[in-house]
């Protein structure tokens, strides 16, 4: 699963998605899942192993190859439940019919889209009635936290007045605000049902210096500079603390990432 930050991210998001699926769908129902910008396929494979039919959409050929390589190591029954497509999340209407999926995941993608509303409306159209839209985004309301905790005061002060940041790939990308996304989800017919914070305590773990305090936000682990994992017992306590903080105000509001779950009306 990679280093500590990526492990925390993947494990917390998996728990949160499972919680929402359990709340929305009957136990044992085999769901149709679309994973937009799936990266190396961590969440897609996890859901396929749970029995769901998963379509992964990825525009980066290197990430798509990594997902295909990972899928090749799975049993035939799991491989049969996964379809991988090279494509962009802004073009879902080209690949799929409206209402084709029960669940749409879009994790670590919006930061690369300057005008995300049209893409989000397209993702909502992919959902059947009652379907779940899961978004994982960089938290624009907490951009000052990481440089502040790294004692980079000029960067912390600048972060209060922007939604832009530089990721580990050196790209200028953008973050999203909870209030704005809540309005957008209501406007596209998939109003916010629940939201969580992700990486409250561990966002700066393993960051060598303020210049390295950036984040790709990509689900497949493109970011570097991550810390190694602690012993199993300590890791479980760490995950329990992160899980609790991600559900509790005021902690979740200063998380590096926020996970929003909208439900198609």
TORTI-758482 format. One record per residue: x, y, z of N, C-alpha, C in turn; residue number from 0. Coordinates in pm, 1 decimal. Layout:
REM TORTI-758482
ATOM      n.x      n.y      n.z     ca.x     ca.y     ca.z      c.x      c.y      c.z num
ATOM        X        Y        Z        X        Y        Z        X        Y        Z NUM
...
***
This chain:
REM TORTI-758482
ATOM      n.x      n.y      n.z     ca.x     ca.y     ca.z      c.x      c.y      c.z num
ATOM     82.1   -120.6      0.0      0.0      0.0      0.0     85.7    125.9      0.0   0
ATOM    220.6    110.3     20.7    307.4    225.3     17.1    342.7    274.2    155.6   1
ATOM    382.0    402.8    166.2    423.9    461.2    291.8    306.9    497.1    381.4   2
ATOM    339.3    567.2    489.9    239.5    592.2    593.5    125.2    681.0    545.1   3
ATOM    156.3    792.4    480.4     48.6    882.0    438.2    -45.9    813.5    340.7   4
ATOM     11.5    737.7    246.0    -74.1    669.1    150.0   -154.7    557.9    217.5   5
ATOM    -93.7    488.9    313.1   -165.4    384.1    385.8   -282.9    442.1    463.6   6
ATOM   -258.8    553.1    533.3   -366.9    617.9    607.6   -479.2    658.3    513.2   7
ATOM   -441.4    718.1    403.8   -541.5    762.1    306.1   -623.5    645.6    253.7   8
ATOM   -557.3    543.0    203.4   -628.6    431.0    141.8   -716.1    358.0    243.7   9
ATOM   -663.7    335.8    363.9   -739.7    261.7    464.1   -860.3    341.3    512.2  10
ATOM   -843.2    469.4    539.2   -956.4    549.6    586.4  -1063.4    562.7    479.2  11
ATOM  -1022.6    589.4    356.3  -1121.2    602.6    248.4  -1195.3    471.0    227.3  12
ATOM  -1123.4    358.9    235.4  -1188.3    228.1    220.7  -1293.9    207.1    329.3  13
ATOM  -1259.4    239.0    453.8  -1354.9    224.5    564.2  -1476.5    313.8    542.7  14
ATOM  -1451.8    435.7    498.8  -1561.2    531.0    480.5  -1652.7    489.7    364.9  15
ATOM  -1593.9    444.5    255.9  -1675.3    396.4    144.1  -1758.0    275.9    187.0  16
ATOM  -1696.0    180.6    255.9  -1769.3     62.7    301.8  -1885.6    102.1    393.0  17
ATOM  -1862.3    199.5    478.4  -1968.4    246.2    567.6  -2085.7    301.4    488.3  18
ATOM  -2056.6    379.4    385.4  -2163.1    437.3    304.4  -2235.4    331.4    220.1  19
ATOM  -2161.1    234.9    169.1  -2225.4    127.3     92.1  -2318.6     46.7    181.7  20
ATOM  -2274.1     18.8    303.7  -2357.7    -57.4    396.4  -2484.3     18.3    431.2  21
ATOM  -2475.6    152.0    435.5  -2592.0    233.4    469.5  -2689.2    247.5    352.5  22
ATOM  -2638.9    233.0    229.0  -2720.4    262.1    111.1  -2776.4    139.2     41.6  23
ATOM  -2708.1     24.8     53.4  -2743.2    -90.7    -28.9  -2762.5   -214.8     56.6  24
ATOM  -2847.6   -308.6     11.9  -2868.2   -433.4     87.4  -2738.7   -514.3     96.8  25
ATOM  -2722.6   -583.5    206.6  -2605.5   -669.5    225.0  -2602.2   -775.0    114.3  26
ATOM  -2486.6   -792.2     52.4  -2470.7   -893.4    -50.8  -2501.9   -846.5   -191.3  27
ATOM  -2555.0   -724.2   -207.2  -2584.2   -675.6   -342.8  -2453.9   -651.7   -417.7  28
ATOM  -2445.5   -702.5   -539.9  -2328.6   -681.1   -624.0  -2346.2   -550.4   -699.2  29
ATOM  -2262.3   -454.3   -669.3  -2278.9   -319.5   -720.9  -2197.5   -296.4   -847.4  30
ATOM  -2245.8   -203.7   -928.1  -2173.9   -158.2  -1047.3  -2098.9    -31.6  -1008.6  31
ATOM  -1965.8    -38.8  -1014.9  -1880.3     69.3   -964.6  -1798.6    127.3  -1079.0  32
ATOM  -1793.5    260.3  -1085.1  -1704.2    331.2  -1176.3  -1601.4    405.6  -1093.2  33
ATOM  -1472.8    378.1  -1117.5  -1363.4    444.9  -1047.6  -1293.3    536.7  -1146.4  34
ATOM  -1317.6    666.3  -1133.7  -1264.6    766.8  -1226.7  -1129.8    815.5  -1176.3  35
ATOM  -1027.1    805.8  -1261.3   -892.3    840.3  -1217.8   -843.9    742.1  -1113.8  36
ATOM   -850.2    614.1  -1146.7   -829.2    507.1  -1047.7   -683.6    490.4  -1007.4  37
ATOM   -588.2    558.5  -1076.1   -447.4    539.9  -1042.9   -406.2    395.7  -1065.6  38
ATOM   -335.1    337.7   -970.0   -289.9    199.7   -985.4   -396.1     99.0   -943.6  39
ATOM   -514.6    148.2   -907.3   -628.8     58.8   -889.6   -649.7      3.5   -750.5  40
ATOM   -596.2     69.1   -647.6   -607.3     15.7   -512.1   -752.5     -3.3   -469.1  41
ATOM   -833.2    101.7   -482.6   -973.2     91.7   -440.5  -1054.4      5.1   -536.6  42
ATOM  -1024.5     12.0   -665.0  -1097.5    -68.8   -763.3  -1079.1   -217.5   -735.1  43
ATOM   -955.2   -260.1   -709.8   -930.1   -401.1   -682.2   -993.2   -444.1   -550.2  44
ATOM   -989.6   -357.3   -452.3  -1050.6   -391.2   -323.4  -1200.3   -417.9   -340.3  45
ATOM  -1267.9   -335.2   -417.3  -1411.8   -353.5   -437.1  -1441.1   -475.4   -524.0  46
ATOM  -1354.3   -502.3   -620.9  -1372.5   -623.1   -702.1  -1355.4   -748.3   -617.2  47
ATOM  -1260.1   -746.5   -525.9  -1241.3   -861.3   -436.0  -1363.8   -882.5   -347.5  48
ATOM  -1437.0   -774.0   -320.5  -1558.0   -784.3   -238.8  -1678.2   -831.8   -318.9  49
ATOM  -1658.9   -855.1   -449.3  -1764.9   -910.9   -531.4  -1833.1   -813.8   -624.3  50
ATOM  -1791.2   -688.1   -624.8  -1856.7   -588.5   -708.8  -1796.2   -585.6   -849.5  51
ATOM  -1873.5   -539.0   -944.4  -1828.3   -524.4  -1083.1  -1774.3   -383.5  -1100.9  52
ATOM  -1645.6   -372.1  -1134.7  -1577.2   -243.6  -1131.2  -1524.5   -207.1  -1269.5  53
ATOM  -1550.8    -81.9  -1308.2  -1491.6    -24.7  -1428.3  -1395.7     84.7  -1384.9  54
ATOM  -1270.4     73.2  -1426.6  -1170.1    173.7  -1394.1  -1141.2    261.4  -1513.4  55
ATOM  -1144.5    392.5  -1493.4  -1117.3    489.4  -1599.5   -993.3    568.6  -1559.8  56
ATOM   -890.3    566.0  -1644.9   -763.0    631.1  -1612.1   -702.2    688.7  -1739.8  57
ATOM   -658.5    816.3  -1731.9   -603.1    882.3  -1849.5   -451.6    870.8  -1859.5  58
ATOM   -384.9    836.7  -1750.3   -238.8    827.5  -1748.8   -196.8    686.7  -1790.6  59
ATOM   -127.9    671.6  -1904.0    -89.9    537.2  -1950.0     -4.9    460.8  -1848.7  60
ATOM     83.1    529.9  -1776.5    168.2    462.1  -1678.4     85.0    406.3  -1563.8  61
ATOM    -11.2    484.4  -1516.4    -98.7    436.4  -1408.8   -188.0    322.8  -1458.6  62
ATOM   -234.3    333.9  -1582.4   -317.9    228.5  -1639.1   -239.5     98.2  -1650.5  63
ATOM   -113.4    108.0  -1688.5    -29.9    -12.5  -1695.1     -9.8    -72.0  -1555.9  64
ATOM     12.1     15.3  -1455.3     29.4    -33.9  -1319.3    -95.7   -106.0  -1270.9  65
ATOM   -212.7    -52.2  -1305.5   -338.7   -117.5  -1267.6   -353.8   -251.6  -1338.0  66
ATOM   -318.5   -256.8  -1465.4   -328.2   -382.4  -1540.0   -231.7   -486.8  -1483.8  67
ATOM   -112.1   -442.3  -1446.8    -15.1   -535.0  -1387.8    -66.1   -589.0  -1254.4  68
ATOM   -126.2   -501.6  -1174.3   -180.6   -545.3  -1045.4   -296.6   -642.3  -1067.1  69
ATOM   -380.5   -612.5  -1164.5   -495.1   -698.6  -1192.4   -449.9   -836.0  -1240.8  70
ATOM   -339.6   -840.0  -1315.3   -290.3   -967.1  -1368.8   -253.0  -1066.2  -1258.9  71
ATOM   -223.5  -1015.7  -1140.4   -188.9  -1103.7  -1030.3   -307.1  -1152.9   -949.6  72
ATOM   -428.1  -1115.0   -988.8   -548.4  -1154.5   -916.1   -607.0  -1282.8   -974.4  73
ATOM   -686.5  -1356.5   -896.2   -753.6  -1476.3   -948.0   -846.9  -1442.8  -1064.1  74
ATOM   -875.5  -1541.9  -1145.6   -955.3  -1521.5  -1267.0  -1092.8  -1463.8  -1235.9  75
ATOM  -1153.5  -1505.9  -1126.0  -1286.0  -1456.5  -1092.5  -1288.4  -1307.8  -1066.2  76
ATOM  -1181.8  -1256.7  -1002.9  -1172.8  -1113.0   -978.1  -1143.3  -1037.8  -1106.7  77
ATOM  -1054.6  -1091.1  -1188.5  -1024.2  -1028.4  -1317.4  -1149.2  -1013.6  -1402.7  78
ATOM  -1237.2  -1111.5  -1395.6  -1359.3  -1107.8  -1476.5  -1452.9   -996.6  -1432.5  79
ATOM  -1436.8   -946.4  -1311.1  -1524.8   -840.6  -1260.9  -1468.6   -701.2  -1282.1  80
ATOM  -1351.6   -690.1  -1345.3  -1286.3   -560.7  -1362.2  -1267.4   -528.9  -1509.6  81
ATOM  -1305.5   -407.7  -1547.5  -1281.0   -358.7  -1682.9  -1201.3   -228.9  -1671.1  82
ATOM  -1089.6   -218.3  -1743.4  -1003.8   -101.4  -1739.4  -1010.2    -28.6  -1872.2  83
ATOM  -1032.3    102.8  -1866.0  -1049.1    184.3  -1986.2   -957.9    306.4  -1977.4  84
ATOM   -887.9    336.5  -2085.4   -811.2    460.4  -2091.2   -905.8    573.5  -2129.6  85
ATOM   -919.2    670.6  -2042.5  -1010.9    779.7  -2069.7  -1007.6    884.6  -1960.8  86
ATOM  -1073.9    995.2  -1986.9  -1075.5   1111.8  -1899.2  -1210.4   1120.8  -1829.6  87
ATOM  -1208.1   1162.2  -1702.6  -1331.1   1175.1  -1626.5  -1426.5   1278.5  -1681.8  88
ATOM  -1376.4   1367.8  -1765.5  -1463.9   1468.2  -1825.7  -1541.6   1413.1  -1944.9  89
ATOM  -1511.5   1289.8  -1985.0  -1575.2   1231.8  -2103.2  -1651.4   1104.4  -2070.7  90
ATOM  -1708.4   1096.3  -1950.3  -1780.5    974.1  -1913.7  -1899.4    948.8  -2005.3  91
ATOM  -1960.2   1056.6  -2055.1  -2074.6   1041.4  -2144.2  -2038.9    974.7  -2275.7  92
ATOM  -1911.0    979.0  -2313.6  -1866.2    912.3  -2436.6  -1860.8    761.0  -2416.6  93
ATOM  -1829.1    718.6  -2296.1  -1805.3    577.3  -2269.2  -1926.4    503.0  -2212.8  94
ATOM  -2014.2    574.8  -2141.7  -2118.9    506.8  -2066.4  -2253.8    575.8  -2083.2  95
ATOM  -2359.4    500.0  -2062.4  -2494.8    554.1  -2064.7  -2531.1    610.5  -1927.6  96
ATOM  -2617.6    710.3  -1922.8  -2662.5    761.9  -1792.7  -2723.5    650.4  -1707.5  97
ATOM  -2699.6    657.9  -1577.8  -2757.5    560.6  -1486.0  -2693.0    423.9  -1489.0  98
ATOM  -2571.3    413.3  -1543.5  -2506.7    282.8  -1561.1  -2442.9    227.5  -1434.3  99
ATOM  -2428.9    310.3  -1328.8  -2352.3    267.2  -1211.7  -2428.3    296.2  -1082.9 100
ATOM  -2401.7    212.1   -983.9  -2454.8    232.8   -849.6  -2361.5    319.4   -765.9 101
ATOM  -2232.7    316.7   -798.2  -2131.2    389.3   -723.0  -2032.9    451.1   -821.7 102
ATOM  -1999.4    577.9   -800.8  -1893.2    643.4   -877.7  -1791.3    698.3   -779.0 103
ATOM  -1666.9    655.5   -793.0  -1555.7    707.0   -713.9  -1476.3    806.1   -798.1 104
ATOM  -1441.7    918.0   -737.4  -1355.1   1016.4   -803.5  -1260.3   1069.1   -696.9 105
ATOM  -1149.3    999.5   -679.1  -1057.9   1026.1   -568.3   -926.6   1083.9   -618.9 106
ATOM   -892.4   1203.3   -572.3   -765.7   1263.1   -611.2   -761.1   1308.3   -754.9 107
ATOM   -873.8   1353.3   -807.8   -881.7   1393.6   -948.5   -915.7   1541.4   -963.3 108
ATOM  -1006.2   1592.6   -881.3  -1057.2   1728.6   -902.1   -948.2   1834.1   -896.3 109
ATOM   -838.5   1807.6   -822.5   -732.0   1907.3   -813.2   -665.2   1934.1   -948.4 110
ATOM   -683.1   1842.3  -1043.5   -625.4   1861.5  -1176.7   -723.0   1926.1  -1274.0 111
ATOM   -845.4   1952.3  -1230.9   -949.4   2006.3  -1318.6   -980.3   2148.8  -1274.0 112
ATOM   -951.7   2244.8  -1359.3   -968.4   2384.7  -1320.9  -1114.8   2424.6  -1305.2 113
ATOM  -1202.1   2369.0  -1387.3  -1345.6   2398.3  -1379.2  -1418.7   2265.5  -1362.2 114
ATOM  -1433.5   2217.4  -1239.0  -1481.6   2080.6  -1217.9  -1632.4   2061.1  -1224.7 115
ATOM  -1711.7   2168.9  -1224.8  -1856.6   2152.8  -1212.9  -1915.6   2068.8  -1325.2 116
ATOM  -1870.3   2091.7  -1448.2  -1925.1   2015.2  -1561.0  -1890.2   1867.2  -1548.8 117
ATOM  -1767.8   1837.1  -1504.4  -1730.2   1697.8  -1486.5  -1813.0   1632.0  -1377.0 118
ATOM  -1833.7   1703.8  -1267.9  -1913.7   1648.5  -1158.7  -2057.7   1621.9  -1202.6 119
ATOM  -2113.8   1711.5  -1282.4  -2249.1   1688.7  -1333.1  -2253.1   1564.2  -1420.0 120
ATOM  -2147.1   1543.6  -1499.2  -2140.2   1423.1  -1581.1  -2129.3   1297.2  -1497.6 121
ATOM  -2052.6   1303.5  -1389.1  -2040.9   1187.4  -1300.4  -2174.5   1156.5  -1234.0 122
ATOM  -2246.1   1259.8  -1191.8  -2377.1   1237.4  -1129.3  -2473.6   1171.5  -1226.3 123
ATOM  -2464.3   1206.0  -1353.9  -2553.2   1144.0  -1454.0  -2523.6    995.7  -1471.2 124
ATOM  -2404.5    953.7  -1438.0  -2370.3    811.8  -1450.1  -2438.0    726.5  -1343.2 125
ATOM  -2489.8    791.0  -1238.0  -2546.1    718.2  -1124.9  -2692.6    681.5  -1146.5 126
ATOM  -2727.0    559.6  -1107.7  -2867.3    520.4  -1098.3  -2928.9    591.1   -978.1 127
ATOM  -3062.1    604.3   -972.6  -3126.2    665.3   -855.0  -3082.6    596.7   -725.5 128
ATOM  -3048.7    677.2   -625.8  -2998.9    624.0   -499.7  -2851.5    590.6   -500.2 129
ATOM  -2784.9    614.3   -612.7  -2643.5    582.6   -624.3  -2554.9    676.7   -545.4 130
ATOM  -2432.5    630.4   -516.6  -2338.1    702.3   -431.6  -2225.7    763.6   -513.8 131
ATOM  -2202.0    893.9   -495.3  -2089.1    963.0   -555.9  -1987.8    993.8   -446.4 132
ATOM  -1866.6    938.5   -458.7  -1762.0    951.9   -358.5  -1648.6   1038.0   -414.4 133
ATOM  -1624.6   1152.7   -349.9  -1521.5   1246.6   -394.4  -1416.3   1263.1   -286.6 134
ATOM  -1290.6   1250.8   -324.5  -1180.2   1279.5   -233.7  -1100.8   1395.4   -292.9 135
ATOM  -1090.3   1505.6   -216.4  -1029.4   1627.9   -268.0   -932.9   1685.5   -165.9 136
ATOM   -844.5   1770.2   -212.6   -755.6   1846.6   -124.0   -838.9   1954.7    -57.5 137
ATOM   -819.9   1973.6     70.2   -901.2   2064.5    150.0   -846.4   2206.1    142.7 138
ATOM   -913.1   2292.0     65.8   -866.1   2429.9     49.5   -876.3   2510.2    177.5 139
ATOM   -963.7   2469.7    268.9   -978.3   2541.7    394.8   -866.3   2510.8    493.2 140
ATOM   -778.4   2417.9    458.0   -669.2   2380.4    548.8   -532.8   2386.6    480.2 141
ATOM   -520.5   2462.7    373.0   -393.4   2466.5    300.3   -279.6   2525.8    383.9 142
ATOM   -312.4   2606.6    482.6   -206.6   2666.3    564.6   -152.1   2570.6    670.0 143
ATOM   -221.3   2458.9    694.8   -180.6   2370.2    803.2    -43.7   2308.5    780.0 144
ATOM    -21.1   2253.5    662.0    104.3   2181.7    638.3    225.8   2273.3    644.1 145
ATOM    226.8   2385.7    570.8    343.9   2474.2    585.7    354.5   2532.8    726.0 146
ATOM    240.5   2558.3    791.8    246.4   2610.5    927.2    310.2   2513.1   1023.5 147
ATOM    273.5   2384.6   1014.7    332.4   2283.2   1101.7    478.3   2257.2   1067.8 148
ATOM    519.5   2295.7    947.1    659.9   2283.6    906.8    738.2   2412.2    932.4 149
ATOM    671.6   2510.0    997.9    733.5   2637.8   1032.1    775.1   2718.2    909.9 150
ATOM    704.0   2698.8    798.9    726.5   2780.3    679.3    622.0   2891.2    682.2 151
ATOM    651.4   2996.5    756.0    551.1   3098.9    782.7    509.8   3177.5    659.6 152
ATOM    599.8   3214.0    567.7    553.7   3283.1    446.3    454.9   3198.2    365.2 153
ATOM    483.5   3068.7    351.5    393.1   2981.8    276.4    260.2   2965.7    349.2 154
ATOM    264.3   2958.1    482.6    140.2   2945.1    559.3     53.7   3069.4    542.1 155
ATOM    114.3   3186.5    550.1     37.9   3309.4    533.4    -21.7   3319.5    393.3 156
ATOM     56.0   3281.3    293.0      5.9   3286.7    154.9   -107.9   3189.4    131.8 157
ATOM   -106.9   3077.1    202.6   -207.3   2972.2    179.4   -346.5   3011.7    226.5 158
ATOM   -356.0   3110.5    313.7   -488.1   3153.3    360.3   -571.6   3215.1    248.5 159
ATOM   -508.5   3268.2    147.4   -578.6   3349.0     47.1   -580.9   3284.3    -90.6 160
ATOM   -568.8   3152.6    -96.4   -565.3   3086.0   -226.8   -625.2   2946.9   -216.9 161
ATOM   -659.8   2890.6   -332.7   -696.6   2749.4   -338.6   -597.2   2672.7   -424.4 162
ATOM   -482.8   2735.9   -454.4   -380.5   2674.6   -539.5   -264.4   2624.0   -455.1 163
ATOM   -199.9   2518.8   -501.8    -81.0   2466.6   -436.8      0.8   2389.7   -539.2 164
ATOM    124.1   2355.6   -503.8    213.0   2280.8   -591.8    223.2   2138.6   -539.6 165
ATOM    194.5   2040.8   -625.4    197.6   1901.9   -578.5    337.1   1842.1   -594.0 166
ATOM    351.2   1714.4   -556.6    483.3   1651.1   -558.9    535.8   1627.6   -699.5 167
ATOM    448.6   1639.2   -798.7    494.5   1630.7   -936.9    543.5   1765.1   -987.9 168
ATOM    533.7   1868.6   -902.2    573.2   2002.4   -942.9    466.8   2075.0  -1022.3 169
ATOM    344.4   2023.6  -1021.5    234.9   2084.3  -1097.5    156.3   2181.2  -1010.8 170
ATOM    115.1   2291.7  -1070.0     26.6   2385.5  -1002.4   -116.1   2332.8  -1013.6 171
ATOM   -174.8   2297.9   -901.3   -308.7   2240.0   -899.8   -394.5   2318.3   -800.8 172
ATOM   -516.2   2270.6   -778.1   -609.1   2346.6   -695.4   -674.0   2257.6   -591.2 173
ATOM   -722.2   2320.0   -485.8   -793.4   2250.3   -379.8   -940.0   2294.3   -381.4 174
ATOM  -1024.1   2223.1   -304.3  -1167.4   2251.5   -302.0  -1214.2   2280.4   -160.3 175
ATOM  -1320.1   2358.7   -151.1  -1377.9   2395.3    -22.3  -1507.5   2318.5      0.0 176
ATOM  -1526.8   2276.1    123.4  -1643.4   2196.8    158.9  -1772.8   2268.4    123.9 177
ATOM  -1785.0   2395.5    158.8  -1909.8   2467.1    134.1  -1941.5   2475.9    -14.8 178
ATOM  -1838.8   2503.0    -95.8  -1861.2   2515.0   -240.4  -1901.5   2381.5   -300.5 179
ATOM  -1834.8   2273.0   -261.4  -1870.1   2141.9   -315.1  -2008.5   2096.9   -267.3 180
ATOM  -2045.9   2134.5   -146.2  -2179.3   2101.8    -97.2  -2285.3   2165.0   -186.4 181
ATOM  -2265.7   2290.3   -224.2  -2359.3   2358.2   -314.9  -2359.7   2292.4   -452.2 182
ATOM  -2242.0   2255.5   -501.0  -2234.0   2191.6   -632.2  -2307.8   2058.1   -631.8 183
ATOM  -2286.9   1977.1   -529.9  -2354.2   1847.0   -522.7  -2505.5   1863.0   -519.1 184
ATOM  -2554.0   1961.8   -446.5  -2698.3   1986.5   -444.7  -2747.3   2026.5   -583.5 185
ATOM  -2667.9   2106.5   -653.3  -2708.7   2154.7   -784.7  -2709.7   2048.3   -892.9 186
ATOM  -2631.5   1941.4   -877.1  -2626.0   1836.5   -979.1  -2711.7   1716.4   -941.9 187
ATOM  -2792.6   1731.1   -838.0  -2886.0   1625.2   -802.6  -2826.5   1510.7   -724.7 188
ATOM  -2712.1   1534.3   -658.3  -2650.6   1432.2   -572.4  -2609.0   1498.6   -441.8 189
ATOM  -2706.1   1544.2   -361.9  -2673.4   1623.1   -242.7  -2587.0   1548.4   -142.8 190
ATOM  -2509.4   1625.6    -66.6  -2416.9   1570.0     30.6  -2491.6   1488.2    135.5 191
ATOM  -2444.6   1365.9    155.9  -2503.9   1276.0    253.7  -2414.5   1262.1    377.4 192
ATOM  -2283.4   1262.7    356.1  -2187.7   1251.2    466.4  -2053.1   1302.4    418.0 193
ATOM  -1968.9   1346.6    513.2  -1833.0   1384.5    474.8  -1737.5   1354.3    589.7 194
ATOM  -1611.5   1333.7    553.0  -1507.3   1293.0    646.7  -1379.8   1372.6    618.9 195
ATOM  -1295.6   1383.8    720.8  -1159.8   1431.4    700.3  -1066.3   1312.6    685.4 196
ATOM   -960.9   1330.3    608.2   -861.6   1224.1    587.0   -722.1   1283.9    607.2 197
ATOM   -645.1   1225.3    694.2   -510.1   1268.3    733.0   -514.4   1398.9    812.2 198
ATOM   -557.1   1386.7    935.8   -555.9   1499.4   1028.5   -420.4   1509.6   1097.4 199
ATOM   -370.7   1396.9   1147.3   -249.4   1396.0   1229.7   -123.1   1358.2   1152.8 200
ATOM   -134.8   1287.9   1043.5    -17.7   1227.9    979.0     20.4   1294.5    846.9 201
ATOM    -37.7   1408.9    816.9    -12.7   1468.3    685.4    131.4   1510.9    666.0 202
ATOM    199.5   1551.0    772.6    337.9   1597.2    757.2    439.6   1491.1    797.5 203
ATOM    394.8   1372.2    835.0    487.5   1265.7    873.8    574.4   1226.7    754.8 204
ATOM    706.0   1228.5    774.8    796.4   1190.5    667.5    834.0   1303.2    575.1 205
ATOM    778.4   1422.5    596.0    814.4   1537.5    513.9    947.3   1592.7    562.6 206
ATOM   1046.4   1590.7    477.2   1182.3   1626.4    519.1   1197.1   1774.9    548.6 207
ATOM   1130.5   1858.9    468.8   1144.0   2002.2    487.0   1023.4   2069.6    423.6 208
ATOM   1003.5   2200.2    448.5    886.4   2267.6    394.4    875.3   2257.9    242.8 209
ATOM    989.3   2255.7    172.3    983.2   2249.2     26.6    922.9   2118.2    -22.5 210
ATOM    930.4   2013.2     62.9    875.5   1883.5     25.8    730.2   1868.7     70.0 211
ATOM    675.2   1972.4    135.0    541.1   1962.5    192.6    435.2   1986.7     87.1 212
ATOM    429.9   1898.4    -10.2    332.1   1904.7   -117.5    267.3   1769.3   -131.4 213
ATOM    162.7   1762.2   -213.8     85.8   1638.4   -219.6     24.4   1622.6   -357.1 214
ATOM     42.0   1506.2   -417.4    -19.9   1482.3   -547.1   -168.1   1460.5   -535.3 215
ATOM   -214.2   1404.4   -422.2   -355.3   1374.7   -407.0   -401.4   1257.4   -489.2 216
ATOM   -311.4   1185.6   -553.3   -351.6   1078.2   -645.4   -360.8    946.3   -572.5 217
ATOM   -464.5    871.5   -604.7   -493.6    748.6   -530.1   -389.3    640.6   -551.5 218
ATOM   -314.5    647.6   -659.3   -223.3    539.5   -689.0    -86.6    552.5   -627.0 219
ATOM    -62.4    656.6   -548.6     66.0    667.1   -479.6    174.0    728.6   -565.2 220
ATOM    143.9    832.2   -643.5    246.5    897.1   -723.4    339.4    981.1   -637.5 221
ATOM    291.2   1025.2   -521.0    370.8   1114.2   -438.4    488.7   1041.3   -375.9 222
ATOM    599.6   1112.8   -359.3    716.7   1054.8   -296.4    739.3   1114.2   -158.7 223
ATOM    849.5   1073.3    -93.8    886.0   1130.2     33.9    802.0   1083.7    150.0 224
ATOM    732.3    973.0    139.2    644.9    924.9    244.6    726.1    847.7    347.9 225
ATOM    675.0    846.3    472.3    741.5    773.8    580.1    704.7    626.9    576.0 226
ATOM    790.4    543.0    636.4    760.9    401.7    646.2    653.1    374.5    750.1 227
ATOM    606.8    249.5    753.7    498.9    212.1    844.9    554.7    174.4    982.3 228
ATOM    483.4    211.6   1089.7    523.3    167.2   1223.2    485.1     21.7   1244.4 229
ATOM    516.0    -31.4   1362.0    476.6   -168.0   1396.7    324.9   -180.6   1394.4 230
ATOM    277.3   -304.1   1375.1    134.5   -327.4   1352.5     47.2   -268.8   1462.4 231
ATOM     85.6   -287.4   1588.2      4.7   -237.0   1697.7     -4.9    -86.3   1697.9 232
ATOM    106.6    -18.3   1674.3    106.8    127.3   1668.9     27.8    176.8   1548.0 233
ATOM     41.2    106.8   1435.4    -32.9    146.3   1315.6   -183.5    139.9   1339.7 234
ATOM   -229.4     36.0   1408.0   -372.0     23.2   1434.2   -421.7    136.4   1523.9 235
ATOM   -342.1    174.2   1624.6   -379.8    286.8   1709.1   -381.7    417.0   1630.1 236
ATOM   -281.4    434.1   1543.7   -275.3    553.3   1459.1   -399.0    562.6   1369.8 237
ATOM   -434.5    451.1   1307.1   -552.3    450.3   1219.7   -680.2    477.8   1298.2 238
ATOM   -686.7    424.6   1421.1   -804.4    449.5   1504.6   -816.4    597.8   1538.3 239
ATOM   -702.7    662.0   1567.6   -703.5    805.1   1599.0   -742.0    887.0   1475.8 240
ATOM   -685.6    851.5   1360.0   -719.5    922.3   1236.5   -867.8    901.0   1200.9 241
ATOM   -915.3    780.6   1218.7  -1054.8    751.3   1188.0  -1148.3    834.8   1276.0 242
ATOM  -1117.4    841.4   1405.9  -1199.6    920.2   1498.6  -1194.1   1068.7   1463.1 243
ATOM  -1074.0   1119.7   1437.4  -1059.2   1261.6   1404.8  -1132.5   1296.3   1274.9 244
ATOM  -1129.0   1204.6   1178.8  -1192.7   1230.2   1050.3  -1343.8   1235.5   1054.9 245
ATOM  -1401.1   1197.2   1169.4  -1546.1   1200.4   1187.0  -1590.9   1306.6   1287.3 246
ATOM  -1495.0   1379.5   1344.1  -1523.5   1464.1   1458.9  -1482.3   1608.7   1431.5 247
ATOM  -1573.2   1702.0   1456.9  -1536.7   1843.5   1453.3  -1470.5   1881.3   1585.3 248
ATOM  -1372.1   1972.6   1584.8  -1324.9   2049.9   1470.4  -1214.1   1983.0   1391.1 249
ATOM  -1173.1   1862.2   1431.7  -1055.1   1800.1   1372.1  -1069.0   1778.9   1221.4 250
ATOM  -1182.1   1724.9   1179.1  -1194.6   1690.1   1037.3  -1186.0   1812.3    946.7 251
ATOM  -1216.0   1929.9   1000.5  -1213.2   2050.6    916.8  -1072.4   2096.8    882.4 252
ATOM   -971.5   2046.4    953.5   -833.5   2082.6    920.6   -757.4   1965.0    861.4 253
ATOM   -827.6   1861.8    817.9   -763.0   1748.6    751.2   -704.9   1792.9    617.3 254
ATOM   -600.5   1725.3    574.2   -540.3   1758.3    444.6   -636.4   1730.7    329.7 255
ATOM   -715.1   1624.8    343.5   -810.1   1583.8    240.2   -948.3   1576.1    301.4 256
ATOM  -1050.5   1597.6    219.4  -1186.9   1574.0    264.0  -1255.3   1477.6    167.0 257
ATOM  -1334.8   1390.2    224.5  -1405.0   1285.7    150.1  -1555.1   1313.5    159.3 258
ATOM  -1615.1   1347.7     46.8  -1756.1   1383.4     40.7  -1834.4   1273.3    -28.1 259
ATOM  -1949.4   1239.3     27.1  -2035.4   1134.6    -28.7  -2172.5   1194.1    -59.4 260
ATOM  -2205.7   1202.5   -186.3  -2335.6   1250.5   -229.4  -2421.6   1134.9   -277.0 261
ATOM  -2553.2   1150.2   -266.5  -2646.9   1044.7   -305.6  -2738.7   1098.1   -415.0 262
ATOM  -2744.8   1026.4   -524.0  -2827.5   1065.6   -638.3  -2974.9   1056.7   -602.9 263
ATOM  -3048.5   1166.8   -620.1  -3190.2   1168.3   -586.8  -3273.3   1097.9   -692.0 264
***
